[in-house]
Amino acid sequence: MLLAASLAGCSLPPSIPVLGAYFPGWLFCLVGALALTVMVRALLMRLNLERLVGSPVVLYSALYALFSLLLWVSFF
């Protein structure tokens, strides 16, 4: 059982090939989270709800972290 636990770290890291270069999976999660955060901001501005949600720095930072972690958990 100890041998199986020590071999678990020998798998390949999650990377995505793009035009022959391998990029880490977390990089794509960050880019996707940025796009989702921008869409939420546009939606809040369109509905005139942005002034009701509080500090924009805290809100959008938290949304960015939430979206990036959700994308990582769902795809990797």
C-alpha positions in Angstrom: 0.0 0.0 0.0 2.9 2.3 0.7 4.3 1.6 -2.7 1.0 2.5 -4.4 0.9 5.8 -2.5 4.4 6.7 -3.5 3.8 6.0 -7.2 0.7 8.2 -7.4 3.0 11.3 -7.9 4.6 9.7 -11.0 1.7 10.5 -13.3 2.1 13.2 -16.0 1.2 16.8 -15.0 -2.0 18.2 -16.5 -0.9 20.0 -19.6 -2.6 20.9 -22.8 -0.7 20.8 -26.2 -1.3 23.9 -28.3 0.5 24.1 -31.6 3.2 21.8 -30.4 3.9 23.5 -27.1 2.6 22.2 -23.8 0.9 24.7 -21.5 -0.1 23.9 -17.9 -3.8 23.3 -17.3 -4.0 26.0 -14.6 -3.1 28.6 -17.2 -6.2 27.8 -19.2 -8.3 27.8 -16.0 -7.1 31.3 -15.2 -7.9 32.6 -18.7 -11.4 31.0 -18.6 -12.0 32.5 -15.1 -11.1 35.9 -16.4 -13.6 35.6 -19.2 -16.3 34.4 -16.9 -15.6 37.2 -14.4 -15.8 39.8 -17.2 -19.1 38.3 -18.3 -20.5 38.5 -14.8 -19.4 42.1 -14.5 -21.1 43.0 -17.8 -24.3 41.2 -16.7 -24.3 43.1 -13.3 -23.7 46.4 -15.1 -26.5 45.7 -17.6 -28.9 44.9 -14.8 -27.8 47.9 -12.7 -26.9 45.7 -9.8 -23.2 46.5 -9.6 -23.7 49.3 -7.0 -25.6 46.9 -4.7 -23.0 44.1 -4.4 -20.3 46.0 -2.4 -16.7 46.6 -3.0 -15.8 45.7 -6.6 -12.2 44.8 -5.8 -13.3 42.1 -3.3 -16.2 40.9 -5.4 -14.3 40.4 -8.6 -11.3 39.0 -6.9 -13.5 36.4 -5.2 -15.3 35.6 -8.4 -12.0 35.2 -10.2 -10.7 32.8 -7.6 -14.0 30.9 -7.5 -14.3 30.5 -11.2 -10.6 29.4 -11.6 -11.0 26.8 -8.9 -14.3 25.5 -10.3 -12.8 25.2 -13.7 -9.8 23.3 -12.3 -12.0 20.9 -10.4 -14.3 20.3 -13.3 -11.7 19.7 -16.0 -8.7 18.3 -14.1 
